[in-house]
Amino acid sequence: MKRVLLTGAAGLVGGVARDELRGRYEMVLLDRQPIPSPTPEETVFLGDIQDAALVARAMEGVDAVVHLAGQPTEADWDTVRDANIEGMYVAVEAARRAGVKRFIFASTNHVIGYYPRNQSIDEHVTPRPDTRYGVSKAFGEFLLRFYADKFGMSAVCIRIGTLRKPDAPGDVRHLSTWISHRDFGQLVRCAIDADVQFEIVYGMSANTRRWWRDSSASTLGYRPLDDAERFASQLPEKDDVDEVAARHQGGVFCSWERDG
Ligand SMILES: NC(=O)c1ccc[n+]([C@@H]2O[C@H](COP(=O)([O-])OP(=O)(O)OC[C@H]3O[C@@H](n4cnc5c(N)ncnc54)[C@H](O)[C@@H]3O)[C@@H](O)[C@H]2O)c1
């Protein structure tokens, strides 16, 4: 059984990943917040992702890391930098030193948020981040590209669209970006087990209204089962957002902090 370190295990995506991975892998969980109801089969490390000594101990004997710990939305620079740049570096360097074979990174669609909605894009486009948060995730992708080329580390960056609790899209934009819990679980299992070197994939279900074309995800063996469209009749026809948000893939992340 592969040993998998899940960082950010106490969070929303971490809880879903934990449910989807348990039983298939030997789980090591890390978070700075208490992790709900750990089982005897799970090993828990409590502390900050910037704590290099703690992260080194958590990496011992690990085959794959699923790195979710971080600042999950826009924030001031110090907050974004500490968690997503300094913390990312600590996690990736600790993985290299421990000889971890596969690094799976929770990137975001906000790496490409300024692409317009009428443009279908693939995983090779130049990043167009819509926030400091998006910039920090682009840094994470580039850091892993560097570690793959320089040190031969194998990595999969998942540009997660929208994963929610409840497990359903909450607005019209999500009809394009949503990923169901079971599809996310399948995608992470593929990312752990597939025979690849470096891939960037979009973390989305088989949504009728998707904007992203993605051959990497199918290379991993990912075959999504869900489509956000089945929720469309429960949502309004249009989101009540400003013109900039409505025009771009990143939605309101694109209009925050603009003067007009
Ligand atoms: N939910 C989504 O739709 C979505 C979309 C794109 C990307 N992501 C990414 O997925 C990851 C998880 O997001 P989420 O929605 O579950 O957010 P969340 O806030 O529920 O979970 C984040 C977890 O990381 C932990 N954490 C944060 N900073 C830490 C630090 N410095 N050290 C240790 N632990 C720390 C938090 O305690 C929390 O449990 C994030 O990296 C986020 O950017 C999520």
The ligand as a MOL file (V3000), in Angstrom:
LIG
                    3D

  0  0  0     0  0            999 V3000
M  V30 BEGIN CTAB
M  V30 COUNTS 44 48 0 0 0
M  V30 BEGIN ATOM
M  V30 1 N -12.4680 24.4760 -2.7760 0
M  V30 2 C -12.1790 24.7810 -4.0160 0
M  V30 3 O -13.0710 24.8670 -4.8700 0
M  V30 4 C -10.7530 25.0390 -4.4350 0
M  V30 5 C -10.5410 25.5210 -5.7440 0
M  V30 6 C -9.2400 25.7370 -6.1790 0
M  V30 7 C -8.1680 25.4410 -5.3370 0
M  V30 8 N -8.3980 24.9960 -4.0730 0 CHG=1
M  V30 9 C -7.2130 24.7370 -3.2270 0
M  V30 10 O -7.4130 23.5720 -2.4600 0
M  V30 11 C -6.7730 23.7050 -1.1960 0
M  V30 12 C -7.7910 23.4310 -0.0850 0
M  V30 13 O -8.8200 24.4100 -0.1760 0
M  V30 14 P -10.1480 24.3370 0.7210 0
M  V30 15 O -11.2470 24.9050 -0.0930 0
M  V30 16 O -10.2770 22.9770 1.3080 0 CHG=-1
M  V30 17 O -9.7970 25.4030 1.8480 0
M  V30 18 P -9.8770 25.2150 3.4460 0
M  V30 19 O -9.5830 26.5640 4.0360 0
M  V30 20 O -11.1450 24.5300 3.8390 0
M  V30 21 O -8.6630 24.2330 3.7420 0
M  V30 22 C -7.3400 24.6550 3.8140 0
M  V30 23 C -6.6850 23.8860 4.9450 0
M  V30 24 O -5.2910 24.2260 4.9570 0
M  V30 25 C -4.9150 24.4770 6.2890 0
M  V30 26 N -3.8230 25.4500 6.2780 0
M  V30 27 C -3.8600 26.7120 5.7850 0
M  V30 28 N -2.6700 27.3010 5.9620 0
M  V30 29 C -1.8750 26.3870 6.5820 0
M  V30 30 C -0.5560 26.4200 7.0360 0
M  V30 31 N 0.2060 27.5260 6.9140 0
M  V30 32 N -0.0480 25.3080 7.6070 0
M  V30 33 C -0.8090 24.1860 7.7720 0
M  V30 34 N -2.0900 24.1100 7.3560 0
M  V30 35 C -2.6110 25.2060 6.7790 0
M  V30 36 C -6.1430 25.0560 6.9750 0
M  V30 37 O -6.0760 24.8760 8.3890 0
M  V30 38 C -7.2650 24.2740 6.3150 0
M  V30 39 O -7.6020 23.1110 7.0550 0
M  V30 40 C -6.1890 25.1190 -1.1440 0
M  V30 41 O -4.8130 25.0360 -1.4630 0
M  V30 42 C -6.9570 25.8580 -2.2150 0
M  V30 43 O -6.2030 26.9120 -2.7710 0
M  V30 44 C -9.6660 24.8000 -3.6070 0
M  V30 END ATOM
M  V30 BEGIN BOND
M  V30 1 1 1 2
M  V30 2 2 2 3
M  V30 3 1 2 4
M  V30 4 1 4 5
M  V30 5 2 4 44
M  V30 6 2 5 6
M  V30 7 1 6 7
M  V30 8 2 7 8
M  V30 9 1 8 9
M  V30 10 1 8 44
M  V30 11 1 9 10
M  V30 12 1 9 42
M  V30 13 1 10 11
M  V30 14 1 11 12
M  V30 15 1 11 40
M  V30 16 1 12 13
M  V30 17 1 13 14
M  V30 18 2 14 15
M  V30 19 1 14 16
M  V30 20 1 14 17
M  V30 21 1 17 18
M  V30 22 2 18 19
M  V30 23 1 18 20
M  V30 24 1 18 21
M  V30 25 1 21 22
M  V30 26 1 22 23
M  V30 27 1 23 24
M  V30 28 1 23 38
M  V30 29 1 24 25
M  V30 30 1 25 26
M  V30 31 1 25 36
M  V30 32 1 26 27
M  V30 33 1 26 35
M  V30 34 2 27 28
M  V30 35 1 28 29
M  V30 36 1 29 30
M  V30 37 2 29 35
M  V30 38 1 30 31
M  V30 39 2 30 32
M  V30 40 1 32 33
M  V30 41 2 33 34
M  V30 42 1 34 35
M  V30 43 1 36 37
M  V30 44 1 36 38
M  V30 45 1 38 39
M  V30 46 1 40 41
M  V30 47 1 40 42
M  V30 48 1 42 43
M  V30 END BOND
M  V30 END CTAB
M  END
